[in-house]
Amino acid sequence: MDPLYAHPDLYDSVHAGPAKGELAFYQRQAGRAGHRVLELACGTGRLSIPLALGGLDVVGVDRSPAMLARARARASIAAATVRWVCADMRDFALAAAFDLIFIPINSLCHLEATDDVRACLATIGRHLAPGGRLIIDVFNPSLEILARDPGRWYDLGDFPGPEGGSVRLSERNRYDRATQINNIVWRFERAGEATVELGLRMRQFFPQELDALIAGAGYRVLDKVGGYGEKPFQTDSRQQIVIAGRAG
């Protein structure tokens, strides 16, 4: 597990809530698929909680106890009913079927080996209700970012601090073309406090590769969009959002 996910306070500084249009996108998708929703790599509940408050039956799965502890606390404050499960998205058993299962905001990129991706997709298939939908949201790899100078820090801006004030975030990365792993370090700087550097590794999925992995696992790609507004995926799209159902 990447060190970042042992620090939910810093994670929430950057990802305190849904991105622009993200929550509405998943609400629309649930409206088309059904009310039983499973979020994998749910983190601190930034999507699970508002989806549950909107009337959906939500289960959130994450393998980080620290992130789930923060999620439970946030859900309690919001009076949201979510079932939280500490498990690995490659292998879990919930004795339930879901109309919508989604892996948001690049979380599939933490599965570095192709066999791990296949295991995850197979496990999802055992939990997907007939007619259900799977949604995967990952980067459309940026060659400009992957070709960065690995010794240089790149400023990502200021974010609200977990206890007031602000946090300055910067990153550096080193991309391994053989493994398709982007090795990232995030540097958090807060006034009067020691600088914190936390690493995370993100596999890059190139567009046709991603589609082939999903199809090879027994799914049919129903749509592929380039953002939460659901415009068609194209070469300059920042995201690959795949909407799939079980083949046959």
C-alpha positions as CSV (number, residue, x, y, z in Angstrom):
1,M,0.0,0.0,0.0
2,D,1.4,3.4,-0.9
3,P,2.4,5.6,2.1
4,L,-0.1,8.3,1.1
5,Y,-3.0,6.2,2.3
6,A,-1.7,6.0,5.8
7,H,-2.3,9.8,6.0
8,P,-6.0,10.4,5.4
9,D,-5.7,14.0,6.7
10,L,-3.2,14.9,3.9
11,Y,-5.2,12.9,1.4
12,D,-8.3,14.9,2.3
13,S,-6.4,18.1,1.8
14,V,-6.2,17.2,-1.9
15,H,-9.3,15.1,-2.4
16,A,-11.8,16.3,0.2
17,G,-14.7,15.9,-2.1
18,P,-15.8,15.0,-5.6
19,A,-14.2,16.7,-8.5
20,K,-16.3,19.0,-10.7
21,G,-19.1,17.0,-12.2
22,E,-18.0,13.7,-10.7
23,L,-20.8,13.2,-8.2
24,A,-23.5,14.1,-10.7
25,F,-21.9,11.7,-13.2
26,Y,-22.2,8.7,-10.8
27,Q,-25.7,9.8,-9.7
28,R,-26.7,9.7,-13.4
29,Q,-25.1,6.3,-13.9
30,A,-26.8,4.9,-10.8
31,G,-30.1,6.2,-12.1
32,R,-29.6,4.2,-15.3
33,A,-28.2,1.0,-13.6
34,G,-30.0,0.7,-10.2
35,H,-29.7,1.8,-6.6
36,R,-27.3,-0.9,-5.3
37,V,-23.8,0.7,-5.5
38,L,-20.3,-0.6,-4.7
39,E,-17.4,1.8,-4.7
40,L,-14.0,0.1,-4.8
41,A,-11.0,2.1,-3.3
42,C,-13.5,4.3,-1.6
43,G,-10.9,6.1,0.5
44,T,-12.4,8.5,3.0
45,G,-15.9,8.4,1.5
46,R,-15.8,11.5,-0.7
47,L,-18.2,9.8,-3.1
48,S,-19.8,7.0,-1.1
49,I,-21.1,9.4,1.5
50,P,-22.9,11.9,-0.8
51,L,-24.2,9.0,-2.9
52,A,-25.7,7.4,0.2
53,L,-27.2,10.8,1.3
54,G,-28.8,10.9,-2.2
55,G,-30.8,7.7,-1.4
56,L,-28.6,5.0,-2.9
57,D,-27.7,1.7,-1.1
58,V,-23.9,2.1,-0.9
59,V,-21.0,-0.2,0.1
60,G,-17.5,1.2,0.2
61,V,-14.5,-1.1,0.0
62,D,-10.9,0.0,0.7
63,R,-7.8,-1.8,2.0
64,S,-6.5,1.0,4.2
65,P,-7.8,0.9,7.8
66,A,-6.7,4.5,8.2
67,M,-8.8,5.7,5.3
68,L,-11.8,3.7,6.4
69,A,-11.6,5.1,9.9
70,R,-11.8,8.6,8.5
71,A,-14.7,7.5,6.2
72,R,-16.7,6.2,9.2
73,A,-16.1,9.4,11.1
74,R,-17.2,11.5,8.2
75,A,-20.3,9.3,7.6
76,S,-21.3,9.6,11.2
77,I,-21.1,13.4,11.1
78,A,-23.1,13.5,7.9
79,A,-25.7,10.9,9.2
80,A,-25.0,8.8,6.1
81,T,-25.6,5.0,6.1
82,V,-22.8,3.3,4.2
83,R,-21.5,-0.2,4.8
84,W,-17.7,0.0,5.0
85,V,-15.5,-3.0,4.2
86,C,-11.8,-3.3,4.6
87,A,-10.7,-5.6,1.8
88,D,-8.5,-5.8,-1.3
89,M,-10.3,-5.1,-4.6
90,R,-8.5,-8.0,-6.2
91,D,-10.2,-10.5,-3.9
92,F,-13.3,-9.9,-1.8
93,A,-16.6,-11.6,-1.1
94,L,-19.6,-9.6,0.0
95,A,-22.4,-12.1,-0.5
96,A,-24.3,-9.4,-2.4
97,A,-24.9,-8.2,-6.0
98,F,-24.7,-4.7,-7.2
99,D,-26.3,-2.7,-10.0
100,L,-23.3,-0.3,-10.3
101,I,-19.7,-1.0,-9.3
102,F,-17.1,1.7,-9.9
103,I,-13.4,2.3,-9.4
104,P,-13.0,6.1,-9.3
105,I,-10.2,8.6,-9.9
106,N,-7.3,6.4,-11.1
107,S,-7.5,3.8,-8.3
108,L,-7.2,1.0,-10.8
109,C,-3.7,2.3,-11.5
110,H,-2.5,0.9,-8.1
111,L,-2.8,-2.6,-9.6
112,E,0.6,-2.8,-11.2
113,A,0.5,-6.4,-12.6
114,T,-1.8,-7.4,-15.4
115,D,-2.7,-10.5,-13.4
116,D,-3.9,-8.3,-10.5
117,V,-6.1,-6.3,-12.9
118,R,-7.6,-9.6,-14.2
119,A,-8.2,-10.8,-10.6
120,C,-10.0,-7.5,-9.8
121,L,-12.2,-7.7,-12.9
122,A,-13.0,-11.3,-12.2
123,T,-14.0,-10.5,-8.6
124,I,-16.1,-7.6,-9.7
125,G,-17.9,-10.0,-12.2
126,R,-19.0,-12.2,-9.3
127,H,-20.6,-9.2,-7.6
128,L,-22.3,-7.6,-10.6
129,A,-26.0,-8.1,-10.9
130,P,-27.6,-9.1,-14.2
131,G,-27.7,-6.0,-16.4
132,G,-25.3,-4.2,-14.0
133,R,-22.6,-1.7,-15.0
134,L,-18.9,-1.4,-14.2
135,I,-17.2,2.0,-14.5
136,I,-13.5,2.5,-14.4
137,D,-12.0,6.0,-14.4
138,V,-8.3,6.4,-15.1
139,F,-5.8,8.8,-16.6
140,N,-5.4,9.1,-20.3
141,P,-1.6,8.9,-20.0
142,S,0.2,12.2,-20.7
143,L,3.5,11.8,-22.5
144,E,4.4,15.3,-21.4
145,I,4.1,14.3,-17.7
146,L,5.7,10.9,-18.1
147,A,8.7,12.6,-19.8
148,R,9.4,15.0,-17.0
149,D,12.8,15.6,-15.5
150,P,12.8,13.1,-12.5
151,G,14.9,15.5,-10.4
152,R,12.6,18.5,-10.6
153,W,9.6,19.4,-8.4
154,Y,6.4,20.5,-10.1
155,D,4.0,22.8,-8.2
156,L,0.4,21.5,-8.0
157,G,-0.9,24.5,-6.0
158,D,-2.4,25.3,-2.6
159,F,-5.1,23.2,-0.9
160,P,-7.1,23.7,2.3
161,G,-5.2,22.3,5.3
162,P,-6.8,19.6,7.5
163,E,-6.8,21.9,10.5
164,G,-7.1,25.3,8.8
165,G,-4.6,27.2,6.8
166,S,-3.3,25.8,3.6
167,V,-1.0,23.0,2.2
168,R,1.3,23.5,-0.7
169,L,1.6,20.4,-2.8
170,S,4.3,19.6,-5.3
171,E,5.4,16.4,-7.0
172,R,8.1,14.8,-8.9
173,N,7.9,11.6,-10.9
174,R,10.1,9.0,-12.6
175,Y,8.4,6.9,-15.3
176,D,9.6,3.3,-16.0
177,R,8.6,2.5,-19.6
178,A,9.3,-1.2,-19.2
179,T,6.7,-1.6,-16.4
180,Q,4.5,1.4,-17.3
181,I,4.8,2.5,-13.6
182,N,5.0,6.2,-12.8
183,N,6.8,6.5,-9.5
184,I,5.5,9.7,-7.9
185,V,6.5,11.6,-4.7
186,W,4.1,14.2,-3.3
187,R,5.6,16.9,-1.1
188,F,3.3,18.6,1.4
189,E,4.4,21.9,2.9
190,R,2.6,23.6,5.8
191,A,3.7,26.8,7.5
192,G,5.5,26.0,10.8
193,E,5.6,22.3,10.2
194,A,8.0,19.8,8.8
195,T,7.8,19.0,5.1
196,V,6.2,15.6,4.4
197,E,7.1,13.5,1.3
198,L,4.9,10.5,0.5
199,G,5.3,8.1,-2.4
200,L,2.8,6.5,-4.7
201,R,3.1,4.3,-7.7
202,M,0.6,4.5,-10.6
203,R,0.5,2.1,-13.5
204,Q,-0.4,3.8,-16.8
205,F,-3.1,2.2,-18.9
206,F,-3.0,3.2,-22.6
207,P,-6.4,3.4,-24.3
208,Q,-6.5,0.3,-26.4
209,E,-4.7,-1.7,-23.7
210,L,-7.4,-0.8,-21.1
211,D,-10.2,-1.7,-23.5
212,A,-8.6,-5.0,-24.3
213,L,-8.1,-5.9,-20.6
214,I,-11.8,-5.2,-19.9
215,A,-13.0,-7.1,-22.9
216,G,-10.6,-10.0,-22.2
217,A,-12.2,-10.3,-18.7
218,G,-15.6,-11.0,-20.2
219,Y,-17.1,-7.5,-20.3
220,R,-18.5,-5.5,-23.2
221,V,-17.5,-1.8,-23.4
222,L,-20.8,0.0,-23.7
223,D,-19.4,3.5,-23.8
224,K,-16.1,5.3,-23.3
225,V,-16.1,9.0,-22.4
226,G,-13.4,11.6,-21.8
227,G,-14.8,13.3,-18.7
228,Y,-17.7,13.5,-16.3
229,G,-19.7,15.5,-18.8
230,E,-19.8,12.3,-20.9
231,K,-18.3,13.7,-24.1
232,P,-16.8,11.0,-26.3
233,F,-13.3,9.9,-25.5
234,Q,-10.7,11.3,-27.9
235,T,-7.0,11.9,-28.2
236,D,-6.9,15.0,-26.0
237,S,-9.2,13.7,-23.3
238,R,-7.5,13.8,-19.8
239,Q,-9.5,10.8,-18.6
240,Q,-10.6,7.4,-19.8
241,I,-14.0,6.6,-18.3
242,V,-15.1,3.1,-19.4
243,I,-18.7,2.0,-18.9
244,A,-19.0,-1.8,-19.3
245,G,-21.4,-4.6,-18.8
246,R,-21.0,-8.4,-18.7
247,A,-20.6,-9.8,-22.2
248,G,-23.6,-11.9,-23.3
